[in-house]
């Protein structure tokens, strides 16, 4: 999965109450992310109930994440909010 930090569109700014955000630019076919429901164009709003608006915030959260624990990701795309539960350990 590839991510970019971007200036958000006006509609998305209103929904997220911020000017910048993290957008998914590419999802690897067959990856855990794709199977979990992550799609290109998703804007990541929260990870594990913590807001993230920059790649540095995302890195900081992930550095404290136990790799055995799943990630709860709150995304916004196409005017729809979705929760995605990702586990990077096969079989969990």
Secondary structure, DSSP 4 states (H G I P E B T S, - for coil): -EEEEEEPPHHHHHHHTSSEEEEEEE--TTSHHHHHT--TTPEEEEETTEE--SHHHHHHHHHTS-TTSPEEEEEEETTEEEEEEE--STT-
